[in-house]
Amino acid sequence: MLAGLSGLGVLAVVAVLAMRTNGAVDPLPPSTSFTTTSRPPDPITIFSKEVDGNSDIYSRDNRTSKDTRLTDDPGKDEAPAIRYLAGSPIAFVSDRNGNREIYVMDEDGRGEERITSDVGEDTSPDWSPDGSRIVFVSTRDGDPDIYTMRDDGSDFRQLVNDPARDESPAWASNTRLSGGTDIAFSSDRTGQFDIYVMGGDGSAIRPITTDPGNDLSPAWAPEGKRIAFLSDRVGTRQLYVINADGTNEIRLTNVEVESAPLWSSDSTQIYYQRTREGKSVRFAIRPDGTGEVELP
């Protein structure tokens, strides 16, 4: 049964970066996606939130600040991904059957369907621009690698097969402008996490960051030319933007960021979350580092 919730105050995004046992930062997928092209701000936000120890998927009407619960299951539902077109289905991760698998549902929470079933964990879904395929991370071969599949869970294709940890794939929503570098991801194949790009078929893999710090959670701008990401290269997690070819890197923040970056659907703002006075607060900032504003 779906329950409408309102008046919950600041959005509690739960895709906060965790710490690996060896002290390195472990990237987790973003928990919020913005669904339409209206501006400003995006009218609908899809996100995961923990209430009373249980994580579910919600939508928020940003015009009324009303939250509606889309999933209601004892399992942990997280990492929703949705295309920028209104009415598009939502992919998300759930452990409701004892293992983290990928599910899809309609934008209103109806029609839930499990589309992966494997002994490994399947996580971090993101949609191809035309909505026909989903890129995701799976441990079905022992270590986290990147795969794609059709939106019904068929036609699995392994794009990356490396003993390193390959995480957080993000599919460019405008591959015509991205120059064929369709998918960005984070990998620690050189000893620390860097941001890589590759074609949608797994070809032409190359790094676009090579900093000694951990570069995590890449997010494509909808216009297809820039990628936002997090890095701990200065000792705390900060927000950066870089061109898809690895040029013109810009640091945007000076206060530690605690959520993966999310672009507005017109590519003019980046949303993120940080702690202020003990509370998690959402902010928006322009991709040149100016115009930071707190969001309701």
C-alpha positions as CSV (number, residue, x, y, z in Angstrom):
1,M,0.0,0.0,0.0
2,L,1.4,3.4,-1.0
3,A,1.4,6.1,1.6
4,G,1.6,9.8,0.9
5,L,3.8,11.7,3.3
6,S,4.3,15.5,3.6
7,G,6.0,18.0,5.8
8,L,9.1,15.9,6.4
9,G,11.4,18.8,6.1
10,V,14.9,18.5,4.6
11,L,15.3,15.6,2.2
12,A,17.3,12.8,3.8
13,V,19.2,11.3,0.9
14,V,20.7,8.1,2.0
15,A,23.4,7.4,-0.6
16,V,26.1,8.8,1.6
17,L,29.6,7.5,0.9
18,A,30.7,4.7,3.1
19,M,34.2,3.9,4.2
20,R,36.0,0.7,3.1
21,T,37.8,-1.4,5.7
22,N,41.2,-0.4,4.3
23,G,40.4,3.3,4.8
24,A,39.6,4.2,1.2
25,V,36.3,5.7,0.3
26,D,33.8,3.3,-1.3
27,P,31.6,4.9,-3.9
28,L,27.9,4.2,-3.7
29,P,25.3,5.1,-6.4
30,P,23.3,8.3,-6.2
31,S,20.0,8.0,-4.5
32,T,18.2,10.8,-6.2
33,S,17.2,11.4,-9.9
34,F,15.5,14.4,-11.4
35,T,12.8,13.5,-13.8
36,T,11.6,16.4,-16.0
37,T,13.1,19.3,-17.9
38,S,11.1,22.1,-16.3
39,R,13.1,24.9,-14.6
40,P,13.5,26.0,-11.8
41,P,13.6,23.7,-9.9
42,D,12.9,20.2,-11.2
43,P,9.2,19.5,-10.3
44,I,9.7,15.9,-9.2
45,T,12.5,14.3,-7.3
46,I,12.9,10.5,-6.9
47,F,15.0,9.4,-3.9
48,S,15.5,6.8,-1.3
49,K,15.0,7.6,2.4
50,E,15.3,5.6,5.6
51,V,12.3,6.0,8.0
52,D,12.2,4.0,11.3
53,G,15.1,1.8,10.1
54,N,13.6,0.9,6.7
55,S,14.7,2.3,3.4
56,D,12.1,2.9,0.6
57,I,11.8,4.8,-2.6
58,Y,9.9,8.1,-2.5
59,S,8.9,10.9,-5.0
60,R,8.7,14.5,-4.0
61,D,6.7,17.2,-5.6
62,N,9.1,20.1,-5.3
63,R,6.3,22.6,-5.9
64,T,4.4,21.4,-2.8
65,S,7.1,19.6,-0.8
66,K,4.8,16.6,-0.6
67,D,6.5,13.2,-0.4
68,T,4.8,10.0,-1.7
69,R,6.2,6.6,-0.8
70,L,6.6,4.5,-3.9
71,T,7.8,1.2,-2.3
72,D,6.7,-0.3,1.0
73,D,8.7,-3.4,1.8
74,P,10.7,-4.7,4.8
75,G,13.7,-4.9,2.5
76,K,16.1,-2.1,1.8
77,D,15.1,-0.3,-1.4
78,E,17.7,2.2,-2.6
79,A,19.6,3.7,-5.5
80,P,16.7,4.7,-7.8
81,A,17.5,5.7,-11.4
82,I,15.1,7.4,-13.8
83,R,15.5,9.0,-17.2
84,Y,14.9,12.7,-17.6
85,L,11.7,12.2,-19.5
86,A,8.5,12.4,-17.5
87,G,6.6,9.1,-17.2
88,S,9.8,7.0,-17.5
89,P,10.1,3.9,-15.4
90,I,12.3,3.7,-12.3
91,A,15.1,1.2,-11.7
92,F,16.2,0.5,-8.2
93,V,18.0,-1.9,-5.9
94,S,16.4,-4.0,-3.2
95,D,17.5,-6.8,-0.9
96,R,13.9,-7.9,-0.1
97,N,14.6,-11.4,-1.3
98,G,17.8,-11.8,0.6
99,N,20.2,-10.5,-2.1
100,R,20.7,-7.1,-3.7
101,E,18.9,-7.3,-7.0
102,I,17.6,-4.8,-9.6
103,Y,13.9,-4.0,-9.9
104,V,11.9,-1.7,-12.1
105,M,8.5,0.0,-11.5
106,D,6.3,2.7,-13.0
107,E,6.9,6.3,-11.9
108,D,3.9,6.0,-9.6
109,G,5.2,2.9,-7.9
110,R,3.0,0.4,-9.6
111,G,4.1,-2.6,-11.7
112,E,7.2,-3.6,-9.6
113,E,9.2,-6.3,-11.4
114,R,12.5,-8.0,-10.4
115,I,14.7,-8.1,-13.5
116,T,17.9,-9.7,-12.1
117,S,18.3,-13.0,-10.2
118,D,21.9,-14.0,-9.4
119,V,24.0,-15.3,-6.6
120,G,26.1,-12.1,-6.9
121,E,24.9,-8.7,-6.0
122,D,23.5,-6.4,-8.7
123,T,23.6,-2.7,-7.9
124,S,24.0,0.8,-9.3
125,P,21.5,0.8,-12.2
126,D,21.4,3.6,-14.7
127,W,19.4,4.0,-18.0
128,S,20.7,4.3,-21.5
129,P,19.5,7.4,-23.3
130,D,16.7,5.6,-25.2
131,G,15.6,3.7,-22.1
132,S,16.1,0.3,-23.8
133,R,19.1,-0.8,-21.6
134,I,20.3,-0.5,-18.1
135,V,24.0,-0.4,-17.0
136,F,24.8,-1.8,-13.6
137,V,27.4,-3.3,-11.3
138,S,27.4,-7.0,-10.5
139,T,29.6,-9.3,-8.4
140,R,28.4,-12.4,-10.2
141,D,31.9,-13.2,-11.4
142,G,33.4,-12.5,-7.9
143,D,34.5,-8.9,-8.1
144,P,32.4,-5.8,-9.1
145,D,32.3,-5.4,-12.8
146,I,30.1,-3.4,-15.2
147,Y,27.3,-5.0,-17.3
148,T,24.4,-3.9,-19.4
149,M,21.0,-5.6,-19.9
150,R,17.7,-4.9,-21.6
151,D,15.1,-3.2,-19.5
152,D,13.4,-6.6,-19.0
153,G,16.5,-8.2,-17.6
154,S,17.5,-10.1,-20.8
155,D,20.6,-9.9,-23.0
156,F,23.3,-9.5,-20.3
157,R,26.6,-8.1,-21.7
158,Q,29.7,-7.7,-19.6
159,L,31.4,-4.4,-20.5
160,V,34.3,-4.4,-18.0
161,N,36.2,-7.5,-16.7
162,D,39.0,-6.3,-14.5
163,P,40.2,-7.6,-11.1
164,A,39.8,-4.1,-9.7
165,R,36.6,-2.6,-8.3
166,D,34.6,-1.0,-11.0
167,E,31.7,1.1,-9.6
168,S,29.0,3.7,-10.1
169,P,28.4,3.6,-13.8
170,A,26.6,6.6,-15.3
171,W,25.2,6.6,-18.8
172,A,25.3,9.9,-20.7
173,S,21.8,11.0,-21.6
174,N,23.1,12.7,-24.7
175,T,25.6,10.5,-26.4
176,R,25.6,12.6,-29.6
177,L,27.3,15.4,-27.6
178,S,29.4,13.1,-25.4
179,G,31.6,12.1,-28.4
180,G,31.0,8.4,-28.0
181,T,32.2,8.3,-24.4
182,D,28.8,7.0,-23.3
183,I,29.5,5.6,-19.8
184,A,31.5,7.1,-17.0
185,F,32.5,5.0,-14.0
186,S,34.9,4.9,-11.0
187,S,37.7,2.2,-10.7
188,D,40.6,1.6,-8.4
189,R,42.6,-0.4,-11.0
190,T,45.6,1.9,-10.4
191,G,45.5,1.7,-6.6
192,Q,43.0,4.6,-6.0
193,F,39.7,5.4,-7.5
194,D,39.8,7.4,-10.7
195,I,37.0,8.4,-13.1
196,Y,37.0,6.5,-16.4
197,V,34.9,6.8,-19.6
198,M,34.1,4.2,-22.3
199,G,31.8,3.5,-25.1
200,G,28.4,2.0,-24.5
201,D,29.8,-1.4,-25.7
202,G,32.7,-1.3,-23.3
203,S,35.2,-0.1,-25.9
204,A,37.9,2.7,-25.6
205,I,38.2,2.7,-21.8
206,R,40.4,5.6,-20.6
207,P,40.8,7.6,-17.4
208,I,39.9,11.3,-17.3
209,T,41.3,11.8,-13.7
210,T,44.6,10.6,-12.4
211,D,44.9,12.3,-9.0
212,P,46.4,10.5,-6.0
213,G,43.0,10.9,-4.2
214,N,39.9,8.8,-4.7
215,D,37.6,10.2,-7.4
216,L,34.1,8.8,-7.0
217,S,30.4,8.8,-8.1
218,P,30.6,10.4,-11.6
219,A,27.4,12.1,-12.9
220,W,26.9,13.2,-16.5
221,A,25.5,16.6,-17.2
222,P,22.3,16.0,-19.4
223,E,24.0,18.1,-22.1
224,G,26.6,15.3,-22.4
225,K,29.8,17.4,-22.2
226,R,30.7,17.5,-18.5
227,I,30.9,15.1,-15.6
228,A,30.5,16.0,-11.9
229,F,32.2,13.8,-9.3
230,L,33.4,13.6,-5.7
231,S,37.1,13.5,-4.6
232,D,38.9,13.3,-1.3
233,R,42.2,14.5,-2.8
234,V,42.3,17.4,-0.3
235,G,41.5,15.3,2.7
236,T,37.7,15.7,2.6
237,R,35.1,14.8,0.0
238,Q,34.6,17.8,-2.3
239,L,32.6,18.3,-5.5
240,Y,34.3,18.7,-8.9
241,V,33.4,19.1,-12.5
242,I,35.4,18.1,-15.5
243,N,34.9,17.9,-19.2
244,A,34.3,14.5,-20.6
245,D,37.7,14.6,-22.4
246,G,39.5,15.2,-19.0
247,T,40.1,18.9,-19.5
248,N,39.0,22.0,-17.5
249,E,38.6,20.4,-14.1
250,I,37.0,22.7,-11.5
251,R,36.6,22.3,-7.7
252,L,33.2,23.6,-6.7
253,T,33.0,23.3,-2.9
254,N,35.1,23.9,0.2
255,V,32.9,22.1,2.7
256,E,32.7,18.3,2.9
257,V,30.0,16.8,0.6
258,E,28.1,13.8,1.8
259,S,26.0,12.7,-1.2
260,A,26.7,11.9,-4.8
261,P,26.2,14.8,-7.2
262,L,23.1,15.2,-9.3
263,W,22.6,17.5,-12.2
264,S,19.5,19.5,-12.9
265,S,17.9,18.4,-16.1
266,D,19.0,21.6,-17.9
267,S,22.6,21.2,-16.8
268,T,22.7,24.6,-15.1
269,Q,22.9,23.4,-11.5
270,I,24.3,20.5,-9.5
271,Y,22.5,19.2,-6.4
272,Y,24.3,17.8,-3.4
273,Q,24.0,17.3,0.3
274,R,26.2,18.4,3.2
275,T,25.9,18.7,7.0
276,R,25.2,22.1,8.6
277,E,24.7,22.5,12.4
278,G,24.2,18.7,12.7
279,K,21.6,18.5,10.0
280,S,21.7,17.2,6.4
281,V,20.9,20.0,4.1
282,R,20.5,20.0,0.3
283,F,22.2,22.7,-1.9
284,A,22.4,23.6,-5.5
285,I,25.5,25.2,-7.2
286,R,26.3,26.3,-10.7
287,P,28.9,24.1,-12.5
288,D,31.4,27.0,-12.4
289,G,31.2,27.0,-8.6
290,T,29.1,30.2,-8.2
291,G,25.5,30.7,-7.0
292,E,25.3,28.2,-4.2
293,V,21.8,28.2,-2.6
294,E,20.1,26.1,0.0
295,L,17.2,24.0,-1.2
296,P,14.0,23.5,0.8
